[in-house]
């Protein structure tokens, strides 16, 4: 899979004059707004059905400004959308546009489609203007702001920050949601943990900042009780530190330990000695207190079966971009898998385009490792197997990170802190 690399001169920040610094600051503010404001919910769980309110208008305004800025800076970005792998973004957005007339809610799909296209327009230009290090620092700032704001909401404004989840007909579980759904907060915490691990790797940021940020995000993971996010955080960290962890010595030691441990484990398991232990552990990890919740992937097996059935009914154009919330209303509002979700929304062609991005990442992480983005991508890839965490009605951190990582190698982004100029 060949990529087109751009000159490193193009990637350097353009803040060499007063106007250049103004453009850099403005573009950085837009990236921050996409990460933080496009995800933050300052109203809390109102118990209402979907409605248009001031936060929706604010997010749409942010996307509109991103799109307008992206158009003004198109000279910096158009090539990225015409060559591989950035062309996959162009193909996906173009196909989503083709499916709009078939949407079950055209207004909703159109608004989500325009928002996606507008944010996508800004990303390659923003990456080249800010440079790789500054770009990721701004993303990190947006993530941390979301988490800090969530703790303020949770502790000071519980009517906003506490999410009440109906587990059974009589039982309600209270979880930390902060400025969003607990699962979204968990995803942001996963991104934050992995990204600050990256920034601490090679001392690109002081440990006096890295360690508190990672501890804050890890504590948030536990309090919001997003089990998926806990797992994908571990996956992301393993990818970041894979060179140190998966040496020849550690692999051999792990194999030897497995050889020694597996026979007695099988002997004990054959006598039923682990049955009570496994059952008890599963019950403690579940929300409802029953092991069945986890052995069926929290009901996802039923959701996937229903989603595949609905995809089979509209395989070509799907039901419209971001309309899974209507089609899957009785099944958690989405397919709990990013490829199935895209197939449901835009048909098999859209799903295969997204799958092509997934395959590109798997190939690139192995053959052209870039630890500064690979861990973040691994978070999305691992979480995307069992959750629909990538695309949303208004793009926020997940989409921005996904598209940015897709373009990272293509634009030959560098991850070194900017050096002071000598006179």
Secondary structure as UniProt FT lines:
FT   HELIX           8..11
FT   HELIX           18..36
FT   TURN            37..39
FT   HELIX           54..72
FT   HELIX           74..77
FT   HELIX           78..81
FT   TURN            84..86
FT   HELIX           87..99
FT   HELIX           100..102
FT   HELIX           106..130
FT   HELIX           132..156
FT   HELIX           158..161
FT   STRAND          162..166
FT   STRAND          172..176
FT   TURN            178..179
FT   HELIX           182..200
FT   TURN            201..203
FT   HELIX           207..224
FT   HELIX           227..240
FT   HELIX           242..245
FT   HELIX           248..270
FT   TURN            271..274
FT   HELIX           275..285
FT   HELIX           292..295
FT   TURN            296..299
FT   HELIX           300..313
FT   TURN            315..319
FT   TURN            321..322
FT   HELIX           324..327
FT   TURN            328..333
FT   HELIX           338..367
FT   HELIX           371..384
FT   TURN            385..386
FT   HELIX           397..408
FT   TURN            409..412
//
